[in-house]
Amino acid sequence: MMTAPLVEISGLAFSYGSHEIFRDVNLTIPQGKIVGIMGASGSGKTTLMRLIGGQRTPGRGEVKVMGKVVHALNRRELFELRRRMGMQFQQGGLFTDLTVFENIAFQMREKTDLPEDMINDLVLMKLNAVGLRGAASLMPAELSGGMQRRVGLARAIALDPMLMMYDEPFSGLDPISCNVIGNLIRRLNDALGLTSIVVSYDATEALKVIDYVYFLADGVVVAHGTTEEVKNSDHPFVHQFIRGEPDGPVPFHYPAEPYEKDLELS
């Protein structure tokens, strides 16, 4: 990981009210790489993306993107930074009343002064990149789950971002669709010179795509390494997580009073 970082997070702390999510997170996302953020449900993976995108403000610490402290930007500066980010939502996030073509064209019309003939060519180019140029006139309801994710990906790269973020891109997909999405993430990242963050709990699929991975637990980064290092790691958390074992550092039960004590009170 010698490439210059596009995202730098240092001493990050964040809470939702009294519920602590992060207490001291430190990590870097190098330019041109695909970096995975993994952890059990509730470990703060999606919250981390919201902090990177400026939707949330840290309680302590710093989040820098492209050399800028995100939470120190004013509204105009933040919107300018966000235009250089792409986001693929977990469920596609498509406008249900617009065709596939119109979904991709929407932000081009809203955020640029490009003429319609150029928008037409760019939309078809993005759809062709994800293999769905022939589906341009379809409505989202006419698409499979995997196809919706691919349209969401085409929309996310519509304005040629520097940073792409994927929120659980493999969730709810069949094995073939997972493989298609994974290959697209890899191919688009390398072909377009992107930097990508893949948030996932699907270690099997994510490790096929990413270059480096951070594991979140208990409000900190508990382990990190290259894909090969992680696969061969004997770290208890990593070992349990990538093998899906029920016993290990990640408990099955949410913290609570002893069961017997609750029964006495009922």
C-alpha positions as a printed NumPy array, in Angstrom:
array([[  0.   ,   0.   ,   0.   ],
       [  2.614,   2.522,  -1.074],
       [  0.274,   4.5  ,  -3.327],
       [ -0.648,   8.003,  -2.113],
       [ -3.885,   7.918,  -0.089],
       [ -7.127,   9.344,  -1.461],
       [ -8.88 ,   8.924,   1.889],
       [ -7.204,   9.338,   5.286],
       [ -9.027,   8.675,   8.552],
       [ -7.281,   9.331,  11.851],
       [ -8.398,   9.12 ,  15.472],
       [-12.048,   8.856,  14.392],
       [-14.71 ,   8.691,  17.101],
       [-18.451,   8.764,  16.453],
       [-21.617,   7.945,  18.385],
       [-25.36 ,   7.903,  17.78 ],
       [-26.424,   9.496,  21.046],
       [-25.021,   7.333,  23.824],
       [-24.384,   4.413,  21.451],
       [-20.698,   4.42 ,  20.529],
       [-19.903,   3.294,  16.978],
       [-16.232,   4.304,  16.639],
       [-13.774,   5.194,  19.381],
       [-10.443,   5.324,  17.538],
       [-10.464,   4.346,  13.855],
       [ -7.369,   4.868,  11.715],
       [ -7.112,   3.805,   8.072],
       [ -6.051,   4.966,   4.616],
       [ -7.476,   4.302,   1.144],
       [ -4.724,   4.514,  -1.517],
       [ -5.418,   5.879,  -4.984],
       [ -6.233,   3.32 ,  -7.655],
       [ -6.937,   0.478,  -5.223],
       [-10.054,  -1.391,  -4.159],
       [-10.216,  -1.463,  -0.37 ],
       [-12.677,  -3.561,   1.593],
       [-14.294,  -2.539,   4.877],
       [-15.6  ,  -5.608,   6.681],
       [-17.184,  -6.344,  10.001],
       [-20.235,  -7.872,  11.615],
       [-23.634,  -6.178,  11.417],
       [-23.639,  -3.029,  13.532],
       [-19.871,  -2.5  ,  13.354],
       [-20.302,   0.837,  11.568],
       [-19.423,  -0.01 ,   7.959],
       [-22.177,   2.089,   6.374],
       [-21.687,   4.836,   8.978],
       [-18.064,   5.084,   7.874],
       [-19.181,   5.816,   4.304],
       [-21.549,   8.502,   5.593],
       [-18.643,  10.129,   7.4  ],
       [-16.533,  10.   ,   4.241],
       [-19.386,  11.558,   2.262],
       [-19.964,  14.27 ,   4.857],
       [-23.452,  13.109,   5.836],
       [-22.247,  12.701,   9.425],
       [-19.745,  14.681,  11.496],
       [-17.144,  12.958,  13.689],
       [-17.261,  13.444,  17.417],
       [-13.478,  13.436,  17.378],
       [-10.742,  12.854,  14.82 ],
       [-10.446,  13.646,  11.142],
       [-11.732,  12.384,   7.801],
       [ -9.778,  13.645,   4.795],
       [-10.805,  12.983,   1.19 ],
       [ -8.586,  14.167,  -1.666],
       [ -6.581,  16.159,   0.863],
       [ -9.603,  18.007,   2.301],
       [-11.021,  17.645,   5.808],
       [-14.619,  16.711,   4.958],
       [-16.34 ,  18.056,   8.085],
       [-14.488,  21.402,   7.781],
       [-15.934,  22.172,   4.323],
       [-18.748,  24.632,   3.793],
       [-21.896,  23.586,   1.927],
       [-20.636,  24.574,  -1.532],
       [-17.243,  22.918,  -1.015],
       [-18.873,  19.743,   0.292],
       [-21.179,  19.497,  -2.746],
       [-18.195,  20.005,  -5.06 ],
       [-16.349,  17.175,  -3.301],
       [-19.378,  14.893,  -3.492],
       [-19.55 ,  15.39 ,  -7.261],
       [-16.233,  13.546,  -7.391],
       [-17.698,  10.588,  -5.484],
       [-19.929,   7.804,  -6.789],
       [-22.18 ,   5.671,  -4.618],
       [-23.822,   2.34 ,  -5.35 ],
       [-26.6  ,   1.757,  -2.843],
       [-27.366,  -1.635,  -1.355],
       [-30.775,  -1.934,  -3.023],
       [-29.931,  -0.094,  -6.239],
       [-31.682,   3.125,  -5.215],
       [-33.181,   3.676,  -8.671],
       [-36.04 ,   6.072,  -9.415],
       [-38.901,   3.64 ,  -9.919],
       [-40.894,   5.897, -12.276],
       [-38.005,   6.555, -14.664],
       [-36.596,   4.255, -17.323],
       [-33.086,   2.866, -17.056],
       [-31.911,   5.515, -19.537],
       [-33.554,   8.355, -17.603],
       [-32.088,   7.106, -14.324],
       [-28.575,   7.463, -15.719],
       [-29.287,  10.76 , -17.478],
       [-30.898,  12.391, -14.429],
       [-27.787,  13.684, -12.689],
       [-26.147,  14.646, -15.978],
       [-29.077,  16.954, -16.641],
       [-29.193,  18.219, -13.061],
       [-25.492,  18.818, -12.507],
       [-24.056,  19.648, -15.932],
       [-24.812,  21.865, -18.949],
       [-24.151,  19.091, -21.464],
       [-26.306,  19.071, -24.616],
       [-28.864,  16.273, -24.986],
       [-27.029,  14.533, -27.826],
       [-23.9  ,  14.244, -25.651],
       [-25.942,  13.047, -22.675],
       [-27.492,  10.401, -24.913],
       [-24.064,   9.13 , -25.98 ],
       [-22.683,   9.177, -22.433],
       [-25.662,   7.28 , -21.007],
       [-25.359,   4.579, -23.639],
       [-21.616,   4.407, -23.003],
       [-22.132,   3.871, -19.257],
       [-24.839,   1.268, -19.849],
       [-22.643,  -0.525, -22.353],
       [-19.873,  -0.664, -19.74 ],
       [-22.165,  -2.653, -17.435],
       [-23.628,  -4.76 , -20.248],
       [-27.11 ,  -3.212, -20.209],
       [-27.275,  -0.92 , -23.232],
       [-30.117,  -3.085, -24.556],
       [-32.138,  -2.443, -21.384],
       [-32.127,   1.358, -21.724],
       [-35.903,   1.619, -22.271],
       [-36.91 ,  -0.766, -19.461],
       [-38.339,   0.29 , -16.109],
       [-36.585,  -0.736, -12.857],
       [-39.478,  -3.105, -12.012],
       [-38.698,  -5.053, -15.186],
       [-35.128,  -5.764, -14.065],
       [-33.734,  -8.556, -11.917],
       [-31.933,  -7.69 ,  -8.684],
       [-28.544,  -8.135, -10.328],
       [-29.522,  -5.942, -13.271],
       [-30.728,  -3.211, -10.909],
       [-27.339,  -3.248,  -9.183],
       [-25.631,  -2.902, -12.56 ],
       [-27.83 ,   0.068, -13.504],
       [-27.017,   1.569, -10.108],
       [-23.344,   1.114, -10.903],
       [-23.753,   2.783, -14.309],
       [-25.472,   5.722, -12.62 ],
       [-22.738,   5.942,  -9.972],
       [-20.014,   6.316, -12.626],
       [-22.089,   8.675, -14.79 ],
       [-20.071,  11.766, -13.823],
       [-16.685,   9.998, -13.813],
       [-15.966,  10.086, -10.049],
       [-12.527,   9.664,  -8.518],
       [-13.881,   7.709,  -5.533],
       [-16.478,   4.931,  -5.768],
       [-18.238,   3.517,  -2.71 ],
       [-20.204,   0.265,  -2.735],
       [-22.616,  -0.55 ,   0.098],
       [-23.03 ,  -4.338,   0.322],
       [-22.838,  -4.886,  -3.465],
       [-23.265,  -8.679,  -3.155],
       [-26.174,  -8.736,  -0.711],
       [-29.188, -10.776,  -1.867],
       [-27.691, -11.794,  -5.207],
       [-27.335, -15.277,  -6.697],
       [-23.799, -16.616,  -7.274],
       [-23.774, -15.686, -10.983],
       [-24.888, -12.107, -10.293],
       [-22.317, -11.826,  -7.492],
       [-19.583, -12.849,  -9.887],
       [-20.803, -10.402, -12.551],
       [-20.89 ,  -7.492, -10.063],
       [-17.481,  -8.404,  -8.651],
       [-15.909,  -8.525, -12.108],
       [-17.513,  -5.179, -12.984],
       [-16.146,  -3.522,  -9.837],
       [-12.661,  -4.761, -10.656],
       [-12.807,  -3.95 , -14.374],
       [-14.278,  -0.466, -13.966],
       [-11.862,   0.44 , -11.182],
       [ -8.851,  -0.484, -13.313],
       [-10.163,   0.838, -16.644],
       [-11.364,   4.192, -15.299],
       [ -8.553,   4.731, -12.814],
       [-10.937,   4.826,  -9.86 ],
       [-10.36 ,   4.325,  -6.174],
       [-13.014,   2.086,  -4.632],
       [-14.327,   1.248,  -1.174],
       [-16.304,  -1.978,  -0.887],
       [-18.328,  -2.309,   2.311],
       [-19.37 ,  -5.916,   2.766],
       [-19.896,  -8.782,   5.179],
       [-19.626, -11.297,   2.317],
       [-15.992, -12.257,   2.713],
       [-16.126, -14.968,   0.04 ],
       [-17.132, -12.573,  -2.755],
       [-15.378,  -9.442,  -1.533],
       [-11.978, -11.1  ,  -1.194],
       [-12.101, -12.017,  -4.896],
       [-12.163,  -8.332,  -5.813],
       [-10.382,  -6.183,  -3.241],
       [ -6.674,  -5.416,  -2.867],
       [ -6.646,  -4.602,   0.826],
       [ -9.104,  -4.992,   3.7  ],
       [ -9.821,  -3.428,   7.085],
       [-11.855,  -5.262,   9.723],
       [-13.963,  -3.175,  12.13 ],
       [-15.058,  -4.34 ,  15.571],
       [-15.608,  -2.726,  18.969],
       [-15.142,   0.768,  17.521],
       [-11.639,   0.221,  16.116],
       [ -9.783,  -1.456,  13.271],
       [ -8.973,  -4.869,  14.752],
       [ -7.027,  -6.188,  11.753],
       [ -6.002,  -5.255,   8.232],
       [ -3.908,  -6.586,   5.397],
       [ -3.747,  -7.598,   1.759],
       [ -6.136, -10.217,   0.456],
       [ -3.526, -12.961,   0.705],
       [ -2.465, -11.9  ,   4.188],
       [ -6.069, -11.996,   5.369],
       [ -6.754, -15.423,   3.867],
       [ -3.759, -16.847,   5.71 ],
       [ -4.247, -14.869,   8.927],
       [ -4.475, -16.588,  12.304],
       [ -5.945, -13.458,  13.925],
       [ -8.989, -14.72 ,  15.915],
       [-11.441, -12.143,  14.529],
       [-10.291, -12.529,  10.915],
       [-10.289, -16.311,  11.208],
       [-13.848, -16.358,  12.565],
       [-15.176, -13.776,  10.122],
       [-13.918, -15.126,   6.81 ],
       [-14.881, -18.676,   7.751],
       [-18.265, -17.763,   9.227],
       [-17.621, -19.645,  12.442],
       [-20.187, -19.209,  15.273],
       [-17.598, -19.242,  18.068],
       [-14.967, -16.545,  18.404],
       [-14.459, -12.863,  19.273],
       [-17.783, -11.88 ,  17.658],
       [-20.545, -12.899,  20.11 ],
       [-23.938, -14.206,  19.039],
       [-25.815, -12.362,  21.813],
       [-26.069,  -8.579,  22.089],
       [-24.797,  -7.426,  25.532],
       [-27.517,  -7.887,  28.173],
       [-28.138,  -8.708,  31.785],
       [-27.997, -12.424,  32.698],
       [-30.985, -14.287,  31.242],
       [-32.041, -15.577,  34.65 ],
       [-32.185, -12.033,  36.014],
       [-34.524, -10.911,  33.199],
       [-36.78 , -13.888,  33.845],
       [-37.051, -12.986,  37.518],
       [-38.209,  -9.477,  36.594],
       [-40.91 , -10.661,  34.195]])
